[in-house]
Amino acid sequence: MTVASVPETFAETMAAIEREELPPNLGTLLDDAAARFGDRPLWVPIQEPGAALSFSAFAEWTGRCVSFLESWGVGPGSHVAVMLPNVAAFPITWLAIARLGAVLVPVNNHNTAHELAQVLDASDAEFLVIDRAQLGVFSEIPAGKLRIGPGRVAVHGGSATGGELDWLTSVAPAPVAVGRGRDIDPDRLLSIQFTSGSTGLPKGCMLSQRYWVTIGRVRAAHGLPSERFLADMPLHYMGGQWRFLMALWSGATAFVAGRPSLSQFLDRLLSQGLQFCVVNNAMAKLPHDPRYAGLNLRWVGSVALQKELQEPFERRLGAPIRELYGTTE
C-alpha cells in the first residue's frame, strides 16, 4: 500500500463494509469471535494485574457474568455503572451487560465523589461495579441521593466489607450462560458514554449496539491487519472500548496497559513485538532513539496529531499514521 493509494483503498474498504451483513449486537460478535479464534490470546495484561485470557476463555467468563448479573436483578434496560481500571473484569462485565440488553455506564475511575454522583444521577444508574480502590470515593456520596440501593454494589479487586458483593467470588462459580442476547435489536441502547466535560458538565451520549459493532469493524479495517496491538487507553473512554472491539473483530491480541506512557512507549512496542498503537503529539516529540529501527508496526493511529509532525514520525516508526480522532458527541 502506497500513500497515494490510501484514499482509493480506504473508499473501497468502506464500500465493502457497507455491503457486509454485520452482527446485530455485541453478543453475536463475541460468539463469532470465540468460534473463529478459540484459544488464541485476546487479553494480555502488561504492567497490570490479572491473567491472560483467550477468546474462548473470555466468552466463558462473560457467560458466567451474565448469570451473576441476572441473579443480581440486572435485566433488559437496567443501567449498570462500571468504575474499574483496565482489568479484564471491565470488558467481561460490559459484554455481559450487552448480552442482557442492559445499559453500561462507564465511569472514569479518577472521578471525585462530586463527579461520580453527577454521572450516576444523570445516567439513572441502578447498579455499580467498582474497584476496591475507589470504594471510598463512592462512600462519600450521601446515602439516599442515588438510585443505587443496598446490595447493588459489587466490588472488584479486594474483599467487600460494607455489605457489597464481591465481583470475583460472585462471577467465578456462576453457571455459563450460552448464546444469550443474540436476538437483541441493533438499535437498542447499550451505553451512556460521558464526555470529558470540557464544555461544561459531562454529557451522556446514548450509544446503541449497532454503534459499537460498527466502530469496531471500521477500526479493524482502517489499516493493514495487525495481530498484536497496544491497548493503553482507559476502558471507560471510547478509545479504550473500540480497541477491544477491534480485537474481537480481527482476532488480534490486545496487550493491555492502564494508560499511555511517554517513558515506556518505545519499550512497550519493542518488548511485545506490537504491530499497532495510537500516538499523540507528545510521543512524536520524543527524542530520537536508535531502537526505533527494531519496530514492527503495520500501521499507527493518531489523536489530533499536528500536521508537521506526521511525516517525520512516520519515518521514525516505519509505518503509516492515520488520524483517528473523534468524539461521542
C-alpha positions in Angstrom: 0.0 0.0 0.0 1.4 3.4 -1.0 0.4 6.8 0.4 -1.1 7.7 -3.0 -3.3 4.6 -3.0 -4.7 5.1 0.5 -7.8 7.2 -0.4 -8.8 4.8 -3.1 -8.1 1.8 -0.9 -10.0 3.3 2.1 -13.0 4.1 -0.1 -13.1 0.5 -1.4 -12.8 -0.8 2.1 -15.7 1.3 3.4 -17.9 0.3 0.5 -17.2 -3.3 1.2 -18.0 -2.9 4.9 -21.3 -1.2 4.0 -22.2 -4.3 1.9 -21.5 -6.7 4.8 -24.2 -8.1 7.0 -22.7 -7.2 10.3 -23.6 -9.0 13.6 -26.7 -7.3 15.1 -25.2 -6.9 18.5 -22.1 -7.5 20.7 -23.3 -10.8 22.0 -23.3 -12.2 18.4 -20.0 -10.6 17.7 -18.5 -12.3 20.8 -19.9 -15.7 19.9 -18.5 -15.4 16.4 -15.1 -14.3 17.7 -14.9 -17.2 20.2 -15.8 -19.7 17.5 -13.3 -18.3 15.0 -10.3 -17.6 17.2 -10.8 -20.1 20.2 -7.6 -20.5 22.2 -5.8 -17.5 20.5 -4.9 -14.9 23.2 -7.3 -12.0 23.3 -6.3 -10.1 26.5 -2.7 -9.9 27.8 -2.0 -7.5 30.7 1.3 -5.7 30.7 2.2 -3.9 33.9 -1.4 -4.5 35.1 -2.7 -7.3 37.4 -4.6 -10.3 36.1 -4.0 -13.3 33.9 -4.1 -13.5 30.1 -7.4 -14.7 28.5 -8.1 -16.5 25.2 -11.1 -15.6 23.1 -12.9 -18.8 24.3 -12.0 -18.1 28.0 -13.2 -14.6 27.7 -16.5 -15.7 26.3 -16.8 -18.3 29.1 -16.2 -15.6 31.8 -18.7 -13.4 30.1 -21.3 -16.2 30.2 -20.7 -16.5 34.0 -21.0 -12.8 34.4 -24.4 -12.9 32.6 -25.6 -15.4 35.1 -24.4 -13.4 38.1 -25.8 -10.1 36.8 -29.2 -11.7 36.1 -29.3 -13.2 39.6 -28.4 -9.8 41.0 -31.5 -8.3 39.3 -30.0 -6.9 36.1 -32.2 -7.3 33.1 -33.2 -5.5 29.9 -33.0 -1.8 30.3 -31.1 -1.9 33.7 -28.4 0.8 34.0 -25.2 -0.6 35.4 -22.3 1.7 36.1 -18.8 0.3 35.9 -15.9 2.1 37.6 -12.9 -0.1 37.0 -9.3 0.3 35.8 -8.1 -1.6 32.7 -8.7 -5.1 34.2 -10.4 -8.0 32.4 -13.5 -7.6 34.7 -14.3 -4.4 32.8 -14.9 -5.8 29.3 -16.3 -9.0 30.8 -19.0 -7.0 32.6 -19.5 -4.8 29.6 -20.2 -7.7 27.3 -22.4 -9.4 29.9 -24.4 -6.2 30.2 -24.7 -6.2 26.4 -26.0 -9.8 26.3 -28.7 -8.9 28.8 -30.0 -5.9 26.8 -28.9 -3.7 29.8 -27.1 -0.4 29.6 -23.5 0.2 30.5 -22.4 3.5 32.2 -18.6 3.6 32.0 -17.2 5.8 34.8 -13.8 7.5 35.0 -12.1 5.8 37.9 -10.4 9.1 38.8 -13.6 10.9 39.4 -14.2 12.7 42.7 -17.2 12.0 44.8 -19.0 15.0 43.3 -18.2 13.9 39.8 -19.2 10.4 40.4 -22.5 11.4 42.0 -23.3 13.6 39.0 -22.6 10.8 36.5 -24.6 8.2 38.5 -27.5 10.5 38.9 -27.6 11.8 35.3 -27.4 8.2 33.9 -30.1 6.8 36.2 -27.6 4.1 37.3 -29.2 1.4 39.4 -26.2 -0.9 40.0 -22.5 -0.2 40.4 -19.4 -2.4 39.8 -16.5 -0.6 41.4 -12.8 -1.2 42.1 -11.9 -1.6 45.7 -9.6 1.4 45.5 -12.5 3.7 44.5 -15.0 2.4 47.1 -14.0 5.2 49.5 -15.0 7.8 46.9 -18.4 6.2 46.4 -18.9 6.1 50.2 -18.6 9.9 50.3 -21.8 10.3 48.4 -24.7 10.9 50.9 -27.0 7.9 51.4 -30.3 8.2 49.6 -29.0 10.6 47.0 -28.7 7.9 44.3 -30.8 5.1 42.8 -28.2 2.6 43.8 -29.7 0.9 46.9 -28.3 -1.6 49.4 -26.9 -4.7 47.9 -26.5 -3.1 44.5 -22.7 -2.5 44.7 -20.2 -5.2 43.6 -16.6 -4.7 44.4 -13.6 -5.9 42.3 -10.0 -6.2 43.4 -10.5 -7.0 47.1 -12.8 -8.2 49.7 -16.1 -6.4 50.1 -16.5 -5.0 53.6 -19.7 -3.0 53.8 -22.4 -5.2 52.5 -21.3 -5.1 48.9 -21.0 -8.2 46.7 -17.6 -9.4 45.7 -17.3 -9.5 41.9 -14.9 -12.3 41.6 -16.4 -14.7 44.1 -19.9 -13.9 42.6 -18.9 -14.5 39.0 -16.4 -17.4 39.1 -18.9 -20.1 40.4 -21.8 -18.9 38.3 -23.1 -21.2 35.5 -22.1 -20.2 32.0 -25.0 -18.7 30.1 -24.7 -19.7 26.5 -25.9 -17.8 23.4 -27.7 -15.1 25.3 -28.5 -11.8 23.7 -28.2 -12.9 20.0 -31.7 -11.5 19.3 -31.2 -8.1 20.8 -32.1 -5.3 18.4 -29.1 -3.4 16.9 -30.6 -0.1 17.8 -31.2 -0.9 21.4 -29.3 1.4 23.8 -26.1 -0.2 25.0 -24.1 2.5 26.7 -24.3 6.0 28.1 -20.8 7.4 27.4 -19.9 10.6 29.3 -17.9 13.3 27.7 -14.9 15.0 29.3 -16.9 18.0 30.4 -14.6 20.4 28.6 -17.6 22.5 27.6 -19.4 22.3 31.0 -20.7 19.3 32.9 -20.1 15.9 31.2 -22.9 15.0 28.9 -24.2 11.5 28.4 -24.1 10.3 24.8 -26.5 7.4 24.2 -24.9 4.7 22.0 -26.5 1.7 20.5 -25.4 -1.9 20.0 -25.1 -1.0 16.3 -22.7 1.9 17.1 -20.3 -0.3 18.9 -20.4 -3.2 16.4 -19.8 -0.8 13.6 -17.0 1.2 15.1 -15.1 -2.0 16.0 -15.5 -3.2 12.4 -14.4 0.1 10.8 -11.3 0.4 13.1 -10.3 -3.1 12.3 -10.2 -2.2 8.6 -8.5 1.2 8.9 -5.0 -0.2 8.3 -3.1 -3.3 7.5 -4.0 -6.4 9.5 -2.3 -6.4 12.9 -2.1 -9.4 15.2 -0.7 -7.7 18.3 -1.5 -4.2 19.4 -1.2 -1.9 22.3 -4.4 -1.1 24.2 -3.4 1.6 26.6 -6.4 3.9 26.8 -8.7 3.6 29.8 -11.7 1.4 29.1 -14.1 4.0 30.4 -13.2 6.0 27.4 -14.4 5.3 23.9 -10.8 4.9 22.6 -10.2 2.0 25.0 -13.5 0.4 24.1 -13.1 0.4 20.3 -9.6 -1.0 20.7 -11.1 -4.0 22.5 -13.8 -4.4 19.8 -11.2 -4.2 17.1 -9.5 -7.2 18.7 -12.8 -9.2 18.7 -13.3 -8.3 15.0 -9.8 -9.1 13.8 -8.7 -11.9 16.1 -5.8 -9.8 17.3 -4.3 -9.9 20.8 -4.7 -6.7 22.9 -1.7 -6.1 25.1 -3.3 -4.0 27.8 -1.8 -1.2 29.9 -3.6 1.2 32.2 -2.7 4.3 30.4 -0.4 5.8 27.7 3.2 6.4 28.9 5.8 8.6 27.3 8.7 6.9 29.3 7.5 3.4 28.4 6.1 4.0 24.9 9.0 2.5 22.9 9.8 -0.3 25.4 6.2 -1.5 25.3 6.2 -1.7 21.5 9.6 -3.5 21.3 9.1 -5.9 24.2 5.9 -7.3 22.8 6.6 -7.0 19.1 3.5 -4.9 18.7 2.1 -4.0 15.2 -0.4 -1.3 16.1 -0.6 1.6 18.6 -2.1 5.1 18.8 0.2 8.1 19.2 -0.1 11.8 20.1 1.9 15.0 19.8 4.0 14.3 22.9 5.1 10.9 21.6 6.0 12.4 18.2 8.3 14.9 20.0 10.2 12.3 22.0 14.0 12.3 21.3 15.4 10.0 18.6 16.3 6.6 19.8 18.2 4.1 17.5 15.9 1.3 18.8 13.1 2.7 16.7 14.7 0.7 13.8 13.6 -2.5 15.5 9.9 -1.7 15.4 7.5 -4.0 13.5 4.4 -1.7 13.3 1.9 -2.3 10.4 0.1 1.0 10.9 -0.4 3.6 13.6 -3.4 5.7 14.7 -3.1 9.3 15.9 -5.1 11.6 18.1 -5.1 15.2 16.8 -1.5 14.9 15.6 -0.1 18.1 14.3 0.4 18.0 10.6 4.0 18.9 10.6 4.8 16.1 12.9 3.2 13.3 10.9 5.7 12.7 8.1 8.9 12.7 10.2 7.2 10.5 12.8 6.1 8.0 10.1 9.7 7.7 9.0 10.8 7.0 12.5 8.1 4.5 13.2 8.4 2.8 9.8 4.6 2.8 9.4 1.8 5.0 8.1 -0.1 7.1 10.6 -3.8 7.5 10.2 -5.8 10.1 12.1 -8.5 8.6 14.3 -9.6 11.5 16.5 -13.3 11.5 17.2 -15.9 12.2 19.8 -19.0 10.6 21.0 -20.8 13.9 20.6 
